[in-house]
Amino acid sequence: MVPSLFIFTAKKENPRLALVGLAGWAMYAFGLIFETIADYQKTMFRSKPENKDKFITSGLWNTSRHPNYFGEILLWYGLFAAAIPTSPLLSTTSPFSALLSLPYK
């Protein structure tokens, strides 16, 4: 409900910003789904005893070494893009905090 409130508010003020907000929420949803699938695949891989001390190379893990991190970064940048219509300056905190915390995970 809150995302739609932001989008409809921005739509009245500036229709182009409403498209940025919609694109941001789409990026957020895609990132969340991508991260969730990657985490699920790794959990299923680790649950099998024969995979002990092995690295997963199937599913999303076949195309990237850390697809869960990609999904998380996409999620935060999606929130950034979705917040641009309402608070451009404040919205920059989410992607930069995700970017700075990545090397320490």
C-alpha positions in Angstrom: 0.0 0.0 0.0 2.8 2.5 0.8 4.5 2.1 -2.5 1.3 2.8 -4.4 0.8 5.9 -2.2 4.3 7.2 -3.3 3.6 6.4 -7.0 0.2 8.1 -7.1 1.6 11.2 -5.3 4.5 11.5 -7.8 2.2 10.8 -10.7 0.2 14.0 -9.9 3.3 16.1 -9.5 5.5 14.7 -12.4 4.5 11.7 -14.5 8.1 11.0 -15.4 9.1 10.6 -11.8 6.2 8.1 -11.4 7.8 5.9 -14.0 11.1 6.1 -12.1 9.2 5.0 -9.0 7.5 2.1 -10.8 10.9 1.0 -12.2 12.4 1.1 -8.8 9.7 -1.1 -7.3 10.1 -3.5 -10.2 13.9 -3.7 -9.5 13.2 -4.2 -5.8 10.8 -7.1 -6.5 13.2 -8.7 -9.0 16.1 -8.4 -6.5 14.1 -9.8 -3.7 13.0 -12.8 -5.8 16.5 -13.3 -7.2 18.1 -13.3 -3.7 15.5 -15.6 -2.3 15.9 -18.1 -5.1 19.7 -18.1 -4.7 19.5 -18.5 -0.9 17.0 -21.4 -1.4 19.2 -23.1 -3.9 22.2 -22.9 -1.7 20.2 -24.2 1.4 19.0 -27.2 -0.6 22.5 -27.8 -1.9 24.0 -27.6 1.7 21.3 -29.9 3.1 22.6 -32.9 1.2 25.5 -34.7 3.1 27.3 -35.6 -0.2 27.8 -31.8 -0.9 29.8 -31.2 2.3 32.9 -29.1 1.6 31.7 -28.5 -2.0 30.8 -25.3 -3.8 27.4 -25.0 -5.5 27.7 -24.6 -9.3 24.1 -25.2 -10.4 21.1 -23.0 -10.8 21.8 -19.2 -10.4 25.1 -20.2 -8.9 26.1 -21.4 -12.4 26.2 -17.9 -13.8 27.5 -16.0 -10.8 29.6 -16.7 -7.8 27.4 -14.7 -5.5 23.9 -14.3 -7.0 22.5 -13.6 -3.5 24.6 -10.5 -3.2 23.6 -9.4 -6.7 19.9 -9.7 -5.6 20.5 -7.7 -2.4 22.3 -4.9 -4.2 19.5 -4.8 -6.8 17.0 -4.7 -4.0 18.6 -1.7 -2.4 19.1 0.2 -5.7 15.4 -0.5 -6.4 14.4 1.1 -3.2 16.6 4.1 -4.1 15.0 4.5 -7.5 11.5 4.1 -5.9 12.2 6.8 -3.4 13.5 9.4 -5.9 10.1 10.9 -6.6 9.4 11.6 -2.9 12.8 12.2 -1.3 15.8 12.2 -3.6 18.5 13.2 -1.1 17.4 10.8 1.7 17.0 7.9 -0.7 20.7 7.8 -1.5 21.4 6.3 1.9 20.1 2.8 1.1 22.3 2.0 -2.0 25.4 3.4 -0.5 25.0 1.6 2.8 24.5 -1.7 0.9 27.6 -0.9 -1.3 29.7 -0.1 1.7 28.7 -3.1 3.7 29.2 -5.6 0.9 33.0 -6.2 1.4 32.4 -6.9 5.1 29.8 -9.7 4.7 
